[in-house]
Amino acid sequence: MNVLSVIELIIGFLWGPWTFFVLLGAGIVFTLWTKMIQFQAFKHGVHVIRGVYDDPHEPGAINHFQALSAALSATVGLGNIGGVAMAIALGGPGSLFWIWIVGFLGMAIKTVEVTLALMYRNTDDPDNPHGGAMWVIDKTLGRHNDWRKPLARFFAGFFCVTLIISSFTGGNMFQSWNVGEVLNVYFGIPQVATGIIMAVLVGMVLIGGIKRIGDVAGKIVPLMCALYVLAALAVLAVNLPQIPGLMLLIVKSAFTPAAAGGAFVGVAVYATFEIGLQRALFSNEAGQGSAPIAHSAAKTNEPAREGIVAGLEPFIDTILICTLTALVILSTGTWNREATGELNGPLELVQRGETLTVVGPTSVDALPELPSWEKWQPGSQIFMVVNVPDPAQPEGLKRTKIYATIVAGASAGQDYLKWDEAPAGASWILKPDGQPDKSIYRNFVGASLTGHAFDRAFAGLGKWLVTLAVVMFALSTIISWGYYGEQGVVFLFGDRGVLIYKFLFLMGTIIAPVLITTDKELGLLADFGTGWMLWANMPILILMGSLAVKELSHYFQRLDAGEFKEHKPLNPWK
């Protein structure tokens, strides 16, 4: 059993049905318990981020707007561009429905977990506070000088370990790989070169700490969000007549199997549900315990106030940006797109002993021609769709993909195609005329699929807009997650462990674009870190959540009584 298989088994446990029921259950409970706090986030949260209640004398390093931007810089990123593309490619249109559900319930979860973190943050250094689930458990259960103290230290330490794992996987390597993929697809830049440049840029910002992170995020995130949203709306305006039908398809596909067609191989209802929830949780991080670390640096004496600001994150991140990405992919027909063409030469499935092998042209010259804004180069992938036996299906068959990768030759002009092993029992899909369908498709993974969707609407738009968005969003996400992981290291080992952590973290940025090769590996990487953090954070949130709910209730009583002085909003950009 290889490492990938072991990781897959672990993920199978981490993301079992129980995980979804706990998360959705917690979201429903906190929504009802806080009397639909989601609507208060819209009403009161906007006033808070405008600076109406900002007081520069309160403890903290950054204002509410910068704290929101820093947290959004970790969530608005490749999860919205690449993760949603993966959800649609693997789970079909119905996965977006479950993304919406998680987004709405996630607003309540995130409000509660951030409020809780602010209640128990460490402000020994008022200009550089520390917070998160580790401090919550340490300052509640850990304050007792009996058997509860070592138990608290264990749970806090476990959370920090999962936080560090997630900072390397979904927070860093997932992002770096997507940037390497997009730049390779459009510009032929070697993935390792992308990793090195990203590592240098990230390192320059991480040196400055949370104040520099908040300052950079406060400028990058709003600008890139605005550009991305405007471009997505332009695509949807062109395809406006399709939108009502797509909305119906999204809801219908959430409860019925999604049929195969074109590049889409079809998926069962539970898989749609599972994929949608995984990608939504990876995108907005509700219940994961990461965002409270950024929000804990906010200048405020009111924990509930920052919690309400945090409640806006899942709406912006998941309900707004994820929806726009998904609709661009669906409305342009990218998810079930037509084949790129056929190889110039015979292509066969040949049984050799116990192995089914793909036999066909290996020369890159055999590949069909691409649009002017794309090109074949080492690292590019193709796939063909075939049937494999599946007794669970009515016809006893299901569709799957067989991949081939362009491998760099010893010298220029010697690049070649290398096919993966075909699954046992694979057979050709038949065309209406009874002939085998040997069409091939260009494989777009994650963010590159979103880029291709924009290109289908406006030639070359994906090449420039999505590339820019991917680079900027990924940089901001890696930077924020570098800070998150650093806080876990500080809690466990003190400042002495930070330098080693930063070195290893930046090495992860460099090697990720080289090590990961398929969308399956990419998904496993993201789910591994997220899954561990959920298991570490949710028990703490469920056990201690009542404290935050009481704090929120008390805050709104004081707000309604007029206890909080309002003043002219400060400039949130500073």
C-alpha positions as CSV (number, residue, x, y, z in Angstrom):
1,M,0.0,0.0,0.0
2,N,1.5,3.3,-1.1
3,V,1.4,6.7,0.8
4,L,-1.5,7.9,-1.4
5,S,-3.6,4.9,-0.5
6,V,-3.0,5.4,3.2
7,I,-3.9,9.1,3.0
8,E,-7.1,8.1,1.1
9,L,-8.1,5.7,3.9
10,I,-7.5,8.4,6.6
11,I,-9.6,10.8,4.6
12,G,-12.4,8.2,4.3
13,F,-12.6,8.3,8.1
14,L,-12.1,12.0,8.5
15,W,-14.9,12.7,6.0
16,G,-17.3,10.0,6.9
17,P,-21.0,10.7,7.0
18,W,-20.7,11.5,10.7
19,T,-18.5,14.5,9.9
20,F,-21.2,16.1,7.7
21,F,-24.0,15.5,10.2
22,V,-21.9,17.1,13.0
23,L,-21.1,20.1,10.9
24,L,-24.5,20.7,9.5
25,G,-26.1,19.9,12.9
26,A,-23.8,22.5,14.6
27,G,-24.7,25.1,11.9
28,I,-28.4,24.5,12.4
29,V,-28.1,24.7,16.2
30,F,-26.0,27.8,16.2
31,T,-28.3,29.5,13.6
32,L,-31.4,28.9,15.8
33,W,-29.6,29.5,19.1
34,T,-28.3,32.9,18.0
35,K,-31.7,33.8,16.5
36,M,-30.5,33.8,12.9
37,I,-27.2,35.7,13.5
38,Q,-26.7,35.7,9.7
39,F,-29.0,38.6,9.3
40,Q,-27.3,40.6,12.1
41,A,-24.0,40.1,10.3
42,F,-25.5,41.9,7.2
43,K,-27.0,44.7,9.3
44,H,-24.5,45.4,12.1
45,G,-21.4,43.8,10.6
46,V,-21.2,46.3,7.8
47,H,-21.2,49.2,10.2
48,V,-18.4,47.6,12.2
49,I,-16.1,47.2,9.3
50,R,-16.7,50.8,8.2
51,G,-15.0,51.8,11.5
52,V,-18.1,53.2,13.2
53,Y,-17.0,51.6,16.5
54,D,-13.2,51.6,16.0
55,D,-11.2,52.8,19.0
56,P,-7.4,53.0,18.4
57,H,-6.8,52.6,22.2
58,E,-8.3,49.1,22.4
59,P,-5.9,46.1,22.3
60,G,-5.0,44.6,19.0
61,A,-2.8,45.0,16.0
62,I,-5.2,45.7,13.1
63,N,-8.6,47.2,12.6
64,H,-11.9,45.3,11.9
65,F,-11.6,45.7,8.1
66,Q,-8.0,44.5,8.1
67,A,-8.9,41.5,10.2
68,L,-11.7,40.6,7.9
69,S,-9.4,41.1,4.9
70,A,-6.7,38.9,6.5
71,A,-9.1,36.2,7.2
72,L,-10.7,36.5,3.7
73,S,-7.2,36.4,2.2
74,A,-7.0,32.8,3.6
75,T,-10.5,31.8,2.4
76,V,-11.0,33.8,-0.8
77,G,-8.5,32.1,-3.0
78,L,-8.0,28.9,-4.8
79,G,-10.9,27.3,-2.9
80,N,-13.2,29.7,-4.8
81,I,-11.5,29.4,-8.2
82,G,-9.9,26.0,-8.1
83,G,-11.9,24.2,-5.4
84,V,-15.3,25.1,-6.9
85,A,-14.0,24.0,-10.3
86,M,-13.1,20.7,-8.8
87,A,-16.5,20.4,-7.2
88,I,-18.3,21.0,-10.5
89,A,-15.9,18.7,-12.4
90,L,-16.3,15.8,-9.9
91,G,-19.7,16.4,-8.4
92,G,-21.7,18.1,-11.1
93,P,-24.0,21.1,-10.8
94,G,-25.7,19.8,-7.7
95,S,-22.6,20.3,-5.6
96,L,-23.2,24.1,-5.8
97,F,-26.5,23.6,-3.9
98,W,-24.7,22.1,-0.9
99,I,-22.0,24.8,-1.2
100,W,-24.9,27.3,-0.6
101,I,-26.2,25.4,2.4
102,V,-22.7,25.2,4.0
103,G,-22.2,28.9,3.3
104,F,-25.4,30.0,5.0
105,L,-24.9,27.7,8.1
106,G,-21.2,28.6,8.1
107,M,-22.0,32.2,8.8
108,A,-23.4,31.2,12.2
109,I,-20.6,28.7,12.9
110,K,-17.9,31.3,12.1
111,T,-19.6,34.0,14.2
112,V,-19.6,31.7,17.2
113,E,-16.1,30.4,16.9
114,V,-14.6,33.9,16.4
115,T,-16.5,35.4,19.3
116,L,-15.2,32.5,21.4
117,A,-11.6,33.1,20.3
118,L,-11.8,36.8,21.1
119,M,-13.2,36.1,24.6
120,Y,-10.1,34.0,25.5
121,R,-7.3,35.5,23.4
122,N,-3.9,36.2,24.9
123,T,-3.3,40.0,25.1
124,D,-0.1,39.9,27.2
125,D,1.3,41.9,24.4
126,P,-1.6,44.3,23.4
127,D,0.0,45.1,20.1
128,N,0.5,41.5,19.1
129,P,-2.4,39.3,20.6
130,H,-2.7,35.6,20.0
131,G,-5.9,33.7,19.7
132,G,-7.6,30.5,18.4
133,A,-9.0,27.3,19.7
134,M,-5.8,26.4,21.5
135,W,-6.1,29.5,23.7
136,V,-9.8,28.8,24.3
137,I,-9.2,25.4,25.7
138,D,-6.1,26.5,27.6
139,K,-7.9,29.4,29.3
140,T,-11.1,27.4,30.2
141,L,-10.4,23.8,30.9
142,G,-6.7,24.5,31.4
143,R,-7.2,27.0,34.2
144,H,-7.9,24.2,36.7
145,N,-4.9,22.8,38.6
146,D,-6.0,19.2,38.5
147,W,-6.4,16.4,35.9
148,R,-8.1,18.8,33.5
149,K,-4.9,20.9,33.0
150,P,-2.9,18.2,31.2
151,L,-6.0,17.2,29.3
152,A,-6.5,20.8,28.1
153,R,-2.8,20.9,27.1
154,F,-3.3,17.7,25.0
155,F,-6.4,19.0,23.1
156,A,-4.8,22.4,22.5
157,G,-1.6,20.7,21.3
158,F,-3.6,18.4,19.0
159,F,-5.3,21.4,17.5
160,C,-2.0,23.1,16.9
161,V,-0.6,20.0,15.2
162,T,-3.6,19.8,12.8
163,L,-3.3,23.5,12.2
164,I,0.3,23.1,11.1
165,I,-0.6,20.2,8.9
166,S,-3.4,22.2,7.3
167,S,-1.1,25.2,6.8
168,F,1.2,23.0,4.7
169,T,-1.5,21.1,2.7
170,G,-4.6,23.2,1.8
171,G,-3.1,26.5,3.0
172,N,0.1,26.3,1.0
173,M,0.7,23.3,-1.3
174,F,-2.8,23.3,-2.8
175,Q,-2.4,27.0,-3.6
176,S,1.1,26.8,-5.0
177,W,0.2,23.8,-7.2
178,N,-2.7,25.7,-8.8
179,V,-0.5,28.7,-9.6
180,G,2.1,26.4,-11.1
181,E,-0.6,24.6,-13.2
182,V,-2.2,27.8,-14.5
183,L,1.1,29.4,-15.4
184,N,2.3,26.2,-17.1
185,V,-1.0,25.8,-19.1
186,Y,-1.0,29.4,-20.4
187,F,2.7,30.4,-20.5
188,G,4.7,27.2,-20.3
189,I,6.5,28.3,-17.1
190,P,8.1,25.3,-15.4
191,Q,6.3,24.5,-12.1
192,V,9.4,24.5,-10.0
193,A,10.2,28.0,-11.1
194,T,6.8,29.2,-10.1
195,G,7.2,27.5,-6.7
196,I,10.6,29.3,-6.1
197,I,9.2,32.7,-7.0
198,M,6.1,32.2,-4.8
199,A,8.2,31.2,-1.9
200,V,10.4,34.3,-2.2
201,L,7.3,36.6,-2.3
202,V,5.6,34.9,0.6
203,G,8.7,35.0,2.7
204,M,9.1,38.7,2.2
205,V,5.6,39.4,3.7
206,L,5.7,36.8,6.5
207,I,8.8,38.5,7.9
208,G,6.6,41.5,8.7
209,G,4.1,39.6,10.9
210,I,0.4,40.2,11.2
211,K,0.5,44.0,10.7
212,R,2.2,43.6,7.3
213,I,-0.2,40.7,6.4
214,G,-3.2,42.8,7.4
215,D,-1.9,45.7,5.4
216,V,-1.2,43.6,2.2
217,A,-4.5,41.7,2.5
218,G,-6.5,44.9,3.0
219,K,-5.3,46.1,-0.4
220,I,-5.0,42.8,-2.4
221,V,-8.3,41.1,-1.4
222,P,-10.8,43.9,-2.2
223,L,-9.2,44.8,-5.5
224,M,-9.0,41.2,-6.8
225,C,-12.5,40.4,-5.5
226,A,-13.8,43.4,-7.5
227,L,-12.0,42.4,-10.7
228,Y,-13.0,38.8,-10.5
229,V,-16.6,39.6,-9.7
230,L,-16.9,42.1,-12.6
231,A,-15.4,39.6,-15.1
232,A,-17.7,36.8,-13.9
233,L,-20.7,39.1,-14.2
234,A,-19.7,39.9,-17.8
235,V,-19.6,36.2,-18.7
236,L,-23.0,35.6,-17.0
237,A,-24.4,38.7,-18.9
238,V,-23.5,37.0,-22.2
239,N,-25.1,33.8,-21.1
240,L,-28.0,35.4,-19.2
241,P,-30.8,33.3,-20.9
242,Q,-29.2,30.1,-19.5
243,I,-29.2,31.2,-15.8
244,P,-32.8,30.3,-14.8
245,G,-32.4,26.8,-16.3
246,L,-29.1,26.4,-14.6
247,M,-30.6,27.3,-11.3
248,L,-33.2,24.6,-11.7
249,L,-30.5,22.1,-12.8
250,I,-28.4,22.9,-9.7
251,V,-31.3,22.2,-7.3
252,K,-32.4,19.1,-9.3
253,S,-28.9,17.7,-9.5
254,A,-28.5,18.0,-5.7
255,F,-31.1,15.2,-5.2
256,T,-30.8,13.1,-8.4
257,P,-27.8,11.4,-10.0
258,A,-26.0,13.7,-12.4
259,A,-25.9,12.1,-15.9
260,A,-22.6,11.7,-17.8
261,G,-21.9,13.8,-20.9
262,G,-18.9,15.1,-22.7
263,A,-16.0,15.5,-20.2
264,F,-18.2,14.8,-17.2
265,V,-18.4,11.1,-16.2
266,G,-21.5,11.3,-14.0
267,V,-21.9,11.0,-10.3
268,A,-24.3,9.6,-7.6
269,V,-26.4,11.8,-5.3
270,Y,-24.3,11.1,-2.2
271,A,-21.1,11.9,-4.0
272,T,-22.5,15.2,-5.1
273,F,-23.5,16.0,-1.5
274,E,-20.1,14.9,-0.2
275,I,-18.0,16.8,-2.8
276,G,-20.1,20.0,-2.4
277,L,-19.7,20.0,1.4
278,Q,-15.9,19.2,1.2
279,R,-15.2,22.0,-1.2
280,A,-17.4,24.5,0.6
281,L,-15.8,23.8,3.9
282,F,-12.3,24.0,2.3
283,S,-13.4,27.3,0.8
284,N,-14.9,29.2,3.8
285,E,-13.2,27.2,6.6
286,A,-16.2,27.5,8.9
287,G,-15.7,25.2,11.8
288,Q,-12.1,24.6,10.9
289,G,-10.8,27.1,13.5
290,S,-8.4,29.0,11.3
291,A,-10.2,32.3,10.9
292,P,-10.3,33.0,14.6
293,I,-6.5,33.2,14.6
294,A,-6.6,36.2,12.2
295,H,-9.6,37.9,13.9
296,S,-7.9,37.6,17.3
297,A,-5.5,40.3,16.2
298,A,-8.3,42.9,15.7
299,K,-8.4,46.1,17.8
300,T,-11.5,45.6,20.0
301,N,-12.7,45.0,23.6
302,E,-15.9,43.4,22.3
303,P,-15.5,39.8,21.2
304,A,-19.0,39.6,19.8
305,R,-18.3,42.6,17.6
306,E,-15.5,40.8,15.8
307,G,-17.5,37.6,15.7
308,I,-20.3,39.4,13.8
309,V,-17.7,40.8,11.3
310,A,-16.4,37.2,10.8
311,G,-20.0,36.1,10.0
312,L,-19.7,38.0,6.7
313,E,-16.9,35.8,5.5
314,P,-18.9,32.8,4.3
315,F,-21.3,35.0,2.5
316,I,-18.6,36.9,0.6
317,D,-16.5,33.8,0.1
318,T,-18.9,31.0,-0.5
319,I,-22.3,32.3,-1.4
320,L,-21.1,35.1,-3.6
321,I,-17.7,34.2,-5.2
322,C,-18.1,30.5,-5.3
323,T,-21.5,30.9,-7.0
324,L,-20.1,33.2,-9.6
325,T,-17.3,30.7,-10.4
326,A,-19.7,27.8,-10.6
327,L,-22.1,29.6,-12.9
328,V,-19.3,30.7,-15.2
329,I,-18.2,27.0,-15.5
330,L,-21.8,25.8,-16.0
331,S,-23.0,28.5,-18.3
332,T,-20.1,28.1,-20.7
333,G,-20.5,24.4,-20.9
334,T,-17.0,23.8,-19.5
335,W,-18.0,21.1,-17.0
336,N,-19.4,18.8,-19.7
337,R,-17.4,20.3,-22.6
338,E,-16.9,18.6,-26.0
339,A,-13.8,16.7,-26.8
340,T,-10.6,18.5,-28.0
341,G,-10.4,16.1,-30.9
342,E,-8.8,12.7,-31.7
343,L,-5.2,11.6,-31.8
344,N,-3.6,11.4,-35.2
345,G,-3.1,7.6,-35.2
346,P,-4.6,4.4,-33.9
347,L,-5.6,4.2,-30.2
348,E,-6.4,0.8,-28.6
349,L,-6.9,-0.9,-25.2
350,V,-4.7,-4.0,-25.1
351,Q,-4.7,-6.8,-22.5
352,R,-1.1,-7.7,-21.6
353,G,-1.1,-10.4,-18.9
354,E,-3.1,-9.0,-16.0
355,T,-2.7,-5.4,-17.1
356,L,-4.9,-3.4,-19.5
357,T,-2.7,-1.0,-21.4
358,V,-3.4,2.0,-23.6
359,V,-1.5,1.6,-26.9
360,G,-1.4,4.6,-29.2
361,P,0.6,7.5,-30.6
362,T,3.3,8.9,-28.2
363,S,4.4,11.8,-30.3
364,V,3.1,15.3,-29.2
365,D,2.6,16.0,-32.9
366,A,-0.3,13.5,-32.8
367,L,-2.3,15.8,-30.5
368,P,-5.1,18.0,-31.9
369,E,-4.5,21.7,-32.4
370,L,-5.4,24.1,-29.5
371,P,-6.8,27.6,-29.5
372,S,-4.1,30.4,-29.8
373,W,-4.2,31.2,-26.1
374,E,-3.3,27.6,-25.1
375,K,-0.5,25.3,-26.0
376,W,0.8,21.8,-25.3
377,Q,3.9,21.6,-23.2
378,P,5.5,19.2,-20.6
379,G,3.1,18.7,-17.7
380,S,-0.1,19.1,-19.9
381,Q,-2.5,16.3,-19.5
382,I,-5.2,14.7,-21.7
383,F,-7.8,12.0,-20.9
384,M,-10.3,9.8,-22.7
385,V,-13.6,8.6,-21.2
386,V,-14.2,4.8,-21.1
387,N,-16.7,2.4,-19.5
388,V,-15.8,0.2,-16.6
389,P,-17.9,-2.5,-14.9
390,D,-20.1,-1.4,-12.0
391,P,-22.8,-3.8,-10.8
392,A,-24.5,-1.0,-8.8
393,Q,-25.4,0.8,-12.1
394,P,-28.6,-0.2,-14.1
395,E,-26.5,-1.1,-17.1
396,G,-23.7,-2.6,-15.1
397,L,-21.3,0.1,-16.3
398,K,-20.0,3.5,-15.3
399,R,-17.7,6.0,-16.9
400,T,-14.2,6.9,-15.8
401,K,-11.1,8.6,-17.2
402,I,-7.8,7.4,-18.4
403,Y,-5.0,10.0,-18.3
404,A,-1.9,10.7,-20.3
405,T,0.8,13.3,-19.5
406,I,3.2,15.1,-21.8
407,V,6.7,14.3,-20.5
408,A,9.7,16.4,-21.3
409,G,12.1,14.7,-23.7
410,A,15.9,14.7,-23.5
411,S,16.1,17.6,-25.9
412,A,13.8,20.1,-27.7
413,G,11.2,18.4,-29.9
414,Q,11.4,15.1,-28.1
415,D,8.5,15.5,-25.7
416,Y,6.3,12.4,-25.6
417,L,2.9,11.1,-24.3
418,K,2.9,8.8,-21.3
419,W,-0.4,6.9,-20.6
420,D,-1.5,5.8,-17.2
421,E,-2.5,2.2,-16.7
422,A,-6.1,1.6,-17.8
423,P,-8.6,0.3,-15.1
424,A,-9.5,-3.4,-15.2
425,G,-12.4,-4.2,-17.5
426,A,-12.3,-0.8,-19.3
427,S,-14.0,-0.7,-22.7
428,W,-14.8,1.9,-25.3
429,I,-18.0,4.0,-25.2
430,L,-19.9,3.6,-28.4
431,K,-21.0,6.5,-30.6
432,P,-24.5,6.6,-32.0
433,D,-23.2,4.9,-35.2
434,G,-21.8,2.0,-33.2
435,Q,-18.2,3.0,-33.6
436,P,-15.8,3.3,-30.5
437,D,-15.5,6.9,-29.2
438,K,-11.8,7.5,-29.0
439,S,-12.1,11.3,-28.4
440,I,-9.6,12.9,-26.1
441,Y,-10.1,15.9,-23.8
442,R,-7.6,18.5,-22.6
443,N,-7.4,18.0,-18.8
444,F,-8.0,21.1,-16.8
445,V,-7.5,20.8,-13.0
446,G,-8.8,23.2,-10.5
447,A,-8.1,26.8,-11.4
448,S,-7.1,26.0,-15.0
449,L,-10.7,24.7,-15.5
450,T,-12.1,28.1,-14.4
451,G,-9.6,29.9,-16.7
452,H,-10.8,27.7,-19.6
453,A,-14.4,28.6,-18.8
454,F,-13.6,32.4,-19.0
455,D,-11.7,31.8,-22.3
456,R,-14.7,30.0,-23.8
457,A,-16.8,33.2,-23.2
458,F,-14.1,35.8,-24.1
459,A,-11.0,34.5,-25.9
460,G,-8.0,35.0,-23.8
461,L,-9.8,36.4,-20.7
462,G,-9.1,33.4,-18.6
463,K,-5.4,33.5,-19.6
464,W,-5.0,37.0,-18.1
465,L,-7.7,37.6,-15.6
466,V,-7.7,34.1,-14.0
467,T,-4.0,33.9,-14.0
468,L,-3.8,37.3,-12.2
469,A,-6.5,36.3,-9.8
470,V,-5.0,32.9,-9.1
471,V,-1.5,34.4,-8.4
472,M,-2.8,37.2,-6.1
473,F,-5.4,35.0,-4.3
474,A,-2.9,32.2,-3.8
475,L,-0.2,34.5,-2.5
476,S,-2.6,36.1,0.0
477,T,-3.9,32.7,1.1
478,I,-0.4,31.2,1.6
479,I,0.7,34.3,3.5
480,S,-2.3,34.1,5.9
481,W,-1.9,30.4,6.4
482,G,1.8,30.8,7.0
483,Y,0.8,33.1,9.9
484,Y,-1.8,30.6,11.2
485,G,0.7,27.8,11.3
486,E,3.2,30.1,12.9
487,Q,0.7,30.7,15.8
488,G,0.4,27.0,16.3
489,V,4.2,26.7,16.5
490,V,4.4,29.6,19.0
491,F,1.8,28.0,21.2
492,L,3.7,24.6,21.2
493,F,7.3,25.6,21.2
494,G,7.5,29.4,21.7
495,D,9.3,31.7,19.3
496,R,12.3,29.4,19.0
497,G,10.4,27.1,16.6
498,V,9.2,29.9,14.2
499,L,12.3,30.1,12.0
500,I,12.4,26.3,11.3
501,Y,8.7,26.3,10.6
502,K,9.0,29.2,8.1
503,F,11.8,27.4,6.3
504,L,9.9,24.2,5.9
505,F,6.7,26.1,5.0
506,L,8.5,27.9,2.1
507,M,10.0,24.6,1.0
508,G,6.4,23.2,0.7
509,T,5.6,26.1,-1.6
510,I,8.5,25.2,-3.9
511,I,8.0,21.4,-4.1
512,A,4.1,21.3,-4.4
513,P,3.9,22.1,-8.1
514,V,6.4,19.3,-8.9
515,L,5.0,16.5,-6.6
516,I,1.2,16.7,-7.4
517,T,0.1,15.5,-10.8
518,T,-3.7,14.9,-10.8
519,D,-6.9,16.5,-9.6
520,K,-7.4,13.4,-7.3
521,E,-4.1,14.0,-5.6
522,L,-4.9,17.7,-5.3
523,G,-8.3,17.0,-3.7
524,L,-6.8,14.5,-1.2
525,L,-4.2,17.1,-0.2
526,A,-6.9,19.7,0.5
527,D,-9.2,17.3,2.4
528,F,-6.4,15.8,4.5
529,G,-5.5,19.0,6.3
530,T,-9.1,20.3,6.5
531,G,-10.4,17.0,7.9
532,W,-7.9,16.9,10.7
533,M,-8.6,20.5,11.7
534,L,-12.3,19.9,11.8
535,W,-11.9,17.0,14.1
536,A,-9.7,19.0,16.4
537,N,-11.8,22.2,16.4
538,M,-15.4,21.1,16.4
539,P,-15.4,19.3,19.8
540,I,-14.0,22.5,21.3
541,L,-16.6,24.6,19.6
542,I,-19.5,22.4,20.5
543,L,-18.4,22.2,24.2
544,M,-17.7,25.9,24.6
545,G,-20.1,27.4,22.1
546,S,-22.7,28.3,24.7
547,L,-20.2,30.8,26.1
548,A,-20.1,32.6,22.8
549,V,-23.8,32.6,22.4
550,K,-24.3,34.2,25.8
551,E,-21.7,36.8,24.9
552,L,-23.5,37.6,21.6
553,S,-26.9,37.9,23.4
554,H,-25.4,40.3,26.0
555,Y,-23.7,42.4,23.3
556,F,-26.9,43.0,21.4
557,Q,-28.8,43.8,24.6
558,R,-26.2,46.5,25.2
559,L,-26.3,47.6,21.6
560,D,-30.1,48.0,21.7
561,A,-29.7,50.0,25.0
562,G,-27.4,52.5,23.2
563,E,-24.3,51.7,25.3
564,F,-21.9,51.9,22.4
565,K,-20.8,55.3,21.1
566,E,-20.8,55.7,17.4
567,H,-18.5,58.2,15.6
568,K,-17.4,59.2,12.2
569,P,-16.0,56.2,10.4
570,L,-12.2,56.0,10.2
571,N,-10.5,55.1,6.9
572,P,-10.6,51.2,7.1
573,W,-7.7,51.0,4.6
574,K,-5.2,52.3,7.2
